[in-house]
Amino acid sequence: MKTVACVIQDGFAPFEFGVACEAFGLDRSDDGVPNFDFRIVAPEPGVVRSKIGFSVNVEHDLTFADEADLVVFCPVPRSTWGRIDERLTDLARAAVDRGAWVMSVCSGSFILAAAGVLDGRRATSHWMYAHTMAEMYPRIDIDPDVLFVQDDRIITSAGTAAGIDACLHLLRQELGAEITNRIARRMVVPPQRDGGQAQFIDRPIPVAPSDSLAAVADWAVENLREELSVDHLAGRALMSPRTFARRFKAEYGATPAAWLARQRIIHAQRLLERTDLPLEHIAGECGFGSAAVLRQNFARVLGVTPTAYRARFSCADDAVPAA
């Protein structure tokens, strides 16, 4: 992926637009991150108004997007949902047909829905708009509960900050976990949130630091090789297993088992990129127990084998040799 087009129109949402600019438009070459040819495009170049009163001057029309490796559709005003600009729906269909990556942030999914490219696919949008989308486009399998959905090379994300998770998910596929983690660190966001995590977290801000399960979660990440049952983690939190599981999902938006599985995959990605350790060793370090279990989980989550992932993303110059 080398070229990225970010599509906006009058009434665009500044935060979601900024997410795309932050993820794909900044020069991070000093941190070893490849640059993209990133351009902001609009159906009508010139002054494009945001939904909160300021404007940006867009130099490029949609021509660049016709050949871009990734086309990002920013949110569109509710007043346009029933009459999406045909130039945008044509662009979406053409991008999907030629095999480009296509991503929508929040209500940008209504452009993809109007184009018909989500028909028969699973997708998401902001939970406030999911019901409306389901009524307008019954052929789409809409999941209102998740942060983002990838179906083939189409990624739809929920509202606002979920766009960050979707961008990092795509970058992880294109650049690998190590480089994506550098990007996440520069953005000062956690790289660990998975697409299946709930959009709505019951307790996003703990009442008090002592009320948070962060210390237990941090300990688990440092001890992934251990047998980390709910009973074990609950014991460290001085809670019953049932209370711990309920509180953990409320705070992290995922069950302890699902969250741990994702952390183990992320750790395996790092080890595959940064070391030449054999798969059996990596499986043990990550808590999978055997190379066979590692392969099964890796392929299920990422769609590739550990060996294929290492061949693509290995940082050969920086690899840590096996002992």
N, C-alpha and C positions, 0 to 999 in steps of 0.2 A: 504494500500500500504506500503510494507516494504522493497522490494528489487528493485533496479533500475540498469539497464545496459545501459551504454552509448557506442554506437557503432561508432568506427572511422576506417578509412582506409587511405592509402597513399593519400596525397593531401587534408587532412581535413582542415577545416577553423578554425583557433584558437579562434576567438571571439565566434562563435556559440558553439564550444566545451566548451569554458569557461562558457558560459551561463548555460549549463546543469550541469557542475561541481558546479557552484555557487548555483544554485537552489536546487540541490538534494544531493550534496556531502559534504557540510560543516557541522561541528558539531555546532549546535545552541542550544544545550540542556540547556545552561545557561540562555537562553531566553524562556525556556518552549516549545521549538520546538522539536518534535520527530526526531530522527535520522533515516536515511535510510541506508540500506546496499547497498552502491553505488560502482560500479566497472566499470572501463573502459575496454572494450573488443574489439577485432579486429579479423578478419578472420585469420590473421597470427600474433600471438603474437611476441613481440620483438620490434625492432626499427620501428616506424611509422612516416613518414615524413609529416610535415605540408606543406601547399601550399606557405609559405613564408620563407622556408629555415631552420627552426629548426625541431628537432625530439623529440618524447617522447618515453619512453620505456614502452610498454604495457605488463602486466604480464598474462592477461587472454585471452583465446580464447572465442568462442561464446557459450561455454557450459553453463556458468552462465546465459546468456541471454535466454536460452531455458526455464528457470523456473522463470524468473524475473517478478515482478508485473507490471513494466513499462520498455519498451524498447524504448530508444531515438536514433533516427538515425540522425547523424550529416550530414552536407552538403557533397556532393560528387563532384569531379572535373567534369567539363563539358565534358572532353574527355572520361568519362566512362558512360555517360548517355545512350548511345545505347548498352552498354554491361555491365550491372550491374552484379556484382559477384553473382552467383547463391546461394552461401551460405547466402548472405544477403536477397535475395528474399525468400528463404526457411524459414529463421528466421522470416521474417515479416508475411508470411502466417501462420506459426505455432502460432505466438503470437496472431494474430487476432482470429484464430480458437479456442484457449483455453481461450479467453476472457480477455487477458491482456490489459493494457493500451499500446497504441502505439503512439509515437509522432515523427514527423519529423520537423527539423528546416531548413528553407530555402530550398535549393535544395536536402536535404535529402528526400523530397517528391518523387523524381524520383525513389528511391528504392521502396517505397510503390506502386508507379504507375507500375513499372516493375513487381512487385509481383502480380498485379491484385487485390489488396485488396481495391483499390480506385474506381474500376469499379462500375458505378451506384451511386457513392457517390459524395457529394460536398466536395471540397478541395481547397487549395490555395498553393501558393509558392511565391517566390520573384516576384514582378511585372515584372522584366526584363526577367524572365524565363517562365512566365505563358503562353505566346503565343506558345513557343516551346513545352511545356508540352501538351497543347491542341491539337497541331498538331500530336504529337507522341501518345497520348492516348485520342482519341476522346470520349471514353466511360465515362470519368471523367467530372463531372460538375465543372469546374474550375472557381473560383471567384478571379480575380486578384487584387481586390480593398481592401480586408479586411486584418486585422492583423493576424487572425487565424480562423480556422474552426474546430469545433468539430462535427463529425458524428459518433454517437454511442461512442465507446471507442477509436476512432482514432482521433488524433489532428494533423492537418497540420498547419504550421505557415509560415508567410512571412519571409523576410530576416532579418538578423542581430538582432536588438533590439526587433523585434516582437517575437523572441523566448522567451524573458523574459516575455512578456505578456502571451504567451501560457503556460509557466511553472507556472506562478502565477495563471492562470485560473484553471489548473489541481490541484494545491495545494489547492486552495480554495474549490474545490469539495471534496478533501480527508481530509483536516485538518480544514476547516471552515475559515470564513473571518478574525476572530480575530488573529489567529496564522499566517495566510498568510500575514496579514498586518504587523506583527512583522518581517517576512522575508523580505517584501518589504522595510521596514524601514532600516533594516540592509544592504540591497542592495542599499539603497538610490535611490529608484525608486518609482514612483507613482503606487499604486495598482489599480487605477480606470479605466485604458484603457480597453475598451471592444473589443471583437473580431470583431464586425461589424464596428469598427472605420476604417477610410480610411488609407491605407498604406502610401499614400503621402499627407502630410500636407503642404498647400501652404505657410504658414508663420510659420515654426517651431521656428524661433528666431525673436521676435519682433524687429522692427527697433529701438525702444527706449522703456524703461519701461512704459512710459505714453501711448504708443501705444498698449499695451497689454490689453487683457480683463481679466487678471488673478484676478484682484481685484473684479470684478463683479462675476467671477466664485467662488472665495473663499467666498464671501458674500452669494451666492446662497447655497453653501454647509452648511453654518451655519444657513440657514433659510429655510430648505427644507419643513417645515410644512406650509409655506406660499403658496399663489397662485402665482406661478412664471411663469407668461405668458411672451412671447417674448416681448410684449409691456412694461411690468414692467421692465424686465431686460434691455431692450433698453433704457428706461428712465434713469436708474441708470448709464448707459454708455454714456448718453447724445448723443444718436444716434437715427436715425429713425429705426423702426423695421426691415425694409428690409436690411439696411446697417448692423445693428447688426447681423442679422441671417447670412448674407454672411460672415462677418468678423469672427464670432464665428466658423463657419464651417472651414474657412481657418486656424484658429489658433488651433482648437481642433480636427479637423478631423471628426466631427459629428455635427448633427443639435442640437440646444439648447434643443429641446424636447427629443431627444434620449439620450443626455448626462445627462440631469436631471433625466430621468427614471432610468438610471444606478446608479446614485448617490443615489437615493432613495432606490433602491434594496440593495446597499451596506450598507446603514445606517440601513435598516431593518435587514440585516444579523447580524450586530453588536448587535443590541438591542435584537434579539432572542437569541444570544449566551450569552450576558452579563447580562440580566435582566430576571425577571419573569413577566414582564408587559403583560397584556392581549393584544390580537391581535388588538382589536379596538383602544387601546391606541397607540400601535406601528404604526398602519396605520395613525393615526393623526399626530404623530411625524415625519413621513416620507413624509407626503403630499399626501398620497393615499386617504384620506377622509374616507374610510370605510374598515372594515376587508375583505369584499367581493372583493373589488378592489385590496387590498394587495394580497389576495390569487391568484387572476387571474394573476397579473403581476409576482408574485413570481414563480408560476408554469410555466408560459410562458418562463421566462428567465432561471430559474435554474432546471426546470423539477421535482421539489418536492414541497410539500405544506409547508407553514411556520411551521406548527406543526411538520411535519416529520423532517424538518431542525433543529428545536430546540431540538428535542429528540436526534438527532445525535451529535450536536455540542455544546450544552449548557455547559457553564463553571460553573457548579453547585456551586463549592466552592467559586467562585468570583461573583456570580450573585448579582445584585442590586435588592432588593425587591421592589415590587410595593408600591407606597405611599398609 
